[in-house]
Structures are given as C-alpha cells and as structure tokens.
Amino acid sequence: MIEEGKPIFVQIAEQIENDIIEGVILEESQVPSTNEFAAFYRINPATAGKGVNRLVEDGILYKKRGIGMFVATGARQRLVNTRTEEFRDRYLRPLLDEAAKLGIAPAQVAEMIQTNQTSQTLSPNSATQREALSS
C-alpha cells in the first residue's frame, strides 16, 4: 500500500477512510491501533499516529480512553460527501470546462460517459465474453 511521493500518514488516513466508505470498518467499531499500523507497514508509530489523529481532528474517529480509536457515527456519510465534492472539483469541473471550450454540451458529455460505460461492459475483455467467444 505504501506508495512513493505521498506522505505515509496521509496514506494511512486514506486507507482508513476507504475502509469506512467500503464498509470494511463499520461505524462505532474499533480501528487498528497505531502500533498495529506501525507493525503492519513497518513504519514509526508516530507516523501512524499522525494519520489516525488527522481523522480524529476531522471527526471521523474518536478515542475511548484506555480502549482505542473508534469510527464516529455518521463518519461514512461525511466521508462520502467530502469525496463527492473532491470528485466534482478534481474531475467533473475540469471535464466540463474542457468540454465547453470544445463546444460540447453537458448533455453530450453525459451521453459520451453513458456510451463509454456501455462499451466497457460489452468489451471482449470481460471473462464472460471471452468464454462466449471461445466456444
């Protein structure tokens, strides 16, 4: 999981966020300790702690004294809302800006996306379709 070019503590926080969004870690359940993260990724516990503390500051995790860190109620929805806004800012707005420069209407962009999704589901790269083609 550790990738070059991005601070490790950010990657730890993002992994926890992803696990919450995907339902791997449920609200009100305990997350691994900073020592567990440190041992698993072979990093300094302070680095793991920095990632966990970032989520505490954001209200995603909370501490039960003497027990550990837990996922806050409503954390998943807050993360989904935040990620949706980030998606809109990072991908959708630049896409629509470029489309406007090219004279492509938003409805045409939506049609292109739909066509692309349809062609991907029908592409001969899928295992089912490869099997059908080979028989």
C-alpha positions in Angstrom: 0.0 0.0 0.0 2.8 2.5 0.8 3.5 4.5 -2.4 6.2 6.9 -3.1 5.5 10.6 -3.3 2.7 10.8 -0.8 3.3 11.2 2.9 2.8 7.8 4.7 0.5 9.4 7.4 -1.8 10.6 4.6 -1.9 7.1 3.1 -2.8 5.6 6.5 -5.6 8.1 6.9 -6.8 7.4 3.3 -6.8 3.7 3.8 -8.9 4.0 7.0 -11.3 6.3 5.1 -11.5 3.8 2.2 -12.2 1.0 4.6 -15.0 3.0 6.2 -16.5 4.0 2.9 -16.4 0.4 1.6 -17.9 -0.9 4.8 -14.8 -2.9 5.9 -14.8 -0.9 9.1 -18.2 0.0 10.4 -19.4 3.0 12.4 -18.8 2.6 16.1 -16.3 -0.2 15.5 -12.7 -0.1 16.6 -9.9 0.6 14.2 -6.4 -0.9 14.5 -4.1 0.8 16.9 -1.2 3.0 15.8 1.1 0.2 17.0 -0.7 -2.3 14.8 -0.4 0.0 11.8 3.2 0.6 12.6 4.0 -3.1 12.8 2.0 -4.0 9.7 3.5 -1.3 7.5 6.9 -1.3 9.2 6.7 2.4 10.0 7.2 4.6 13.1 4.2 4.5 15.4 4.3 8.3 15.5 3.8 8.4 11.7 0.8 6.0 12.0 -0.5 8.2 14.9 -0.3 11.3 12.8 -2.6 9.6 10.2 -5.1 8.5 12.9 -5.0 11.9 14.6 -5.8 13.6 11.3 -9.1 11.6 11.2 -9.8 12.4 14.9 -9.4 16.1 14.0 -11.9 15.6 11.1 -14.4 14.0 13.4 -14.2 10.6 11.6 -12.6 8.8 14.6 -12.9 9.3 18.3 -10.9 8.0 21.2 -12.3 5.8 24.0 -9.8 6.3 26.8 -7.9 3.1 27.6 -9.6 1.2 24.8 -8.7 2.7 21.4 -10.0 4.6 18.4 -13.5 4.1 17.1 -15.4 5.2 14.0 -17.8 8.0 14.7 -21.5 7.7 13.9 -22.2 9.4 10.6 -18.5 9.1 9.5 -19.2 7.2 6.4 -21.7 9.7 5.1 -19.4 12.6 5.9 -16.6 10.9 4.0 -18.8 10.2 1.0 -20.0 13.8 1.0 -16.4 15.1 1.2 -15.2 12.7 -1.5 -18.1 13.6 -3.8 -17.1 17.3 -3.5 -13.5 16.4 -4.2 -14.5 14.4 -7.2 -16.6 17.2 -8.5 -13.7 19.7 -8.1 -10.9 17.5 -9.3 -12.6 15.7 -12.2 -16.0 17.0 -13.2 -15.4 20.7 -13.3 -12.2 20.4 -15.4 -14.0 18.0 -17.7 -17.0 20.3 -18.2 -14.6 23.3 -18.6 -12.7 21.5 -21.4 -16.0 20.3 -23.0 -17.2 23.9 -23.0 -14.0 25.0 -24.8 -14.6 22.4 -27.4 -18.3 23.3 -27.8 -19.5 20.1 -26.3 -22.8 20.5 -24.3 -23.1 18.9 -20.9 -25.8 16.6 -22.3 -23.3 15.4 -24.9 -20.7 14.7 -22.2 -23.3 12.7 -20.3 -24.1 10.7 -23.5 -20.3 10.1 -24.0 -20.0 8.8 -20.5 -23.0 6.5 -20.9 -21.7 5.2 -24.2 -18.3 4.6 -22.7 -19.8 2.7 -19.8 -21.9 0.6 -22.2 -18.9 -0.2 -24.4 -16.8 -1.2 -21.4 -19.5 -3.7 -20.2 -19.7 -5.1 -23.7 -16.0 -5.2 -24.4 -14.5 -8.6 -25.3 -12.1 -8.2 -22.4 -14.6 -9.4 -19.9 -14.2 -13.0 -18.8 -17.8 -14.0 -19.7 -17.5 -12.6 -23.2 -14.1 -14.2 -23.7 -15.6 -17.5 -22.8 -18.5 -17.0 -25.1 -16.2 -16.0 -28.0 -14.0 -19.1 -27.5 -16.9 -21.6 -27.6 
